[in-house]
Amino acid sequence: MPYTAPMPSSPPSQHAGEHRPFHPLTWLRNSFLTGVALVLPFVITAWLIWLVVTFIDTRVEPLVPPGFDFFTRFPGGGVILALAALTLVGALAGNLVGRWIVAALDTGIANLPLVRTIYGGAKQVFKQVAAPERTSFKQAVLVEFPNPGSWAIGFITNEDTTEVAHDIGADLVAVYVPQAPIPTSGFLLYLPRTALKPLQIGADEALKRVISLGIIKDEPKASGK
């Protein structure tokens, strides 16, 4: 029989679990980035809370009566007084005299041309926020915005738009499309219901997508097997 040379064996395949060589610089970089990702959210949250508390304290402290000087000796004392004062005002506004005073103030402000516009809008917003049984963002949806073929996350804010839609004879829904990453700025759109694509995630989860520029997503659920 003719001699047949053996075929050269292929190099051993690298397995996924093969240990990679240790690089100190790579380890330091990854450790640093992991530390930043873990610590920075706590630092930013604490810093924002401190800014809010300091802002309120500096505005409330000049109004503190002499008998309540104790609340000006530690951070957050002005916040406590402000919360107590707002709670007291809310309690007083619930009785007959309080309602009469509020109605009188509303009537007086309604006669001021420019102030009544600002006051009326602010009142509607804060009444919406203060009502625990109502939700400002009822449902998260996708809308074609700003151009056809591009989709943006929006939130249904009002489904009763008769006062706006009666002129065009269409069933419109008020949808707020926030700008990322600051959702307090955005666009109010009146769209037909057929143009809305409801999302499976809730309004809170959808808002997280907007604030995080789409980086945050649902973690895959572990299998029960």
C-alpha positions, 0 to 999 in steps of 0.5 A: 500500500502506498504510504500516506503522510499523517494529517497535521493536527489542528491546534487545540481550540481555546475554551471559553473558560480559559484563564486570561492573563492578569493585567494590573492596568486593566484590573485597576481600570475596571475596578475604578469604573465599577467603584464610580458606577456604585458610589457616584449615584449615592454622592449625586443623590446626597448632594442634590438633597443637601442643595434642596435642604440648604435652599429651604433652610436659608429661605425659612430661617429669616421667618422663624419666630424667636421662640423657635430658634432651636430649629435654626441650629441644625441642617434641615430645621427650616425644612421641618418648619416648612413642612409643619407650616404647610400641613397646618395651612392644609388643615386650616383650609379644610374648615369653613373659615379656611375655605372662605379665605381661600375663595376670597383670595382666588376671587382677588387674584382672578381680577389681576390680569397677568397674575391670574394666568400664572396662578391658575396654571400653577394651581392646576398643576399642584392640585394634580400632584396633591391628589393621591387618587389621580396619576399625572402619567396614566400610561406610557405610549410610543408616538411618531415624533418628531418625524414619521418613522421615528418613535418617542416615549410619551405619557397620556396625561388626559383622555377627556379633551372635548374642550380642545378636540370639538373644533376638529371633530376627532377623538384626541388624547393629550400626550406629553413627550418629555425631552431626555434627560430632563423630563420637565421639559417637553412637548404637549401633543393632542393625538388620535388614539389610533396613533398611540402604541401602548407600552407593556412597561409602566409609566415609572419604568418608561420615565427611567428610560427617558432620564437614562437616555435609553440605557436602563432596561429590564434585567432578564428574569432568572429561569425557574428551572 
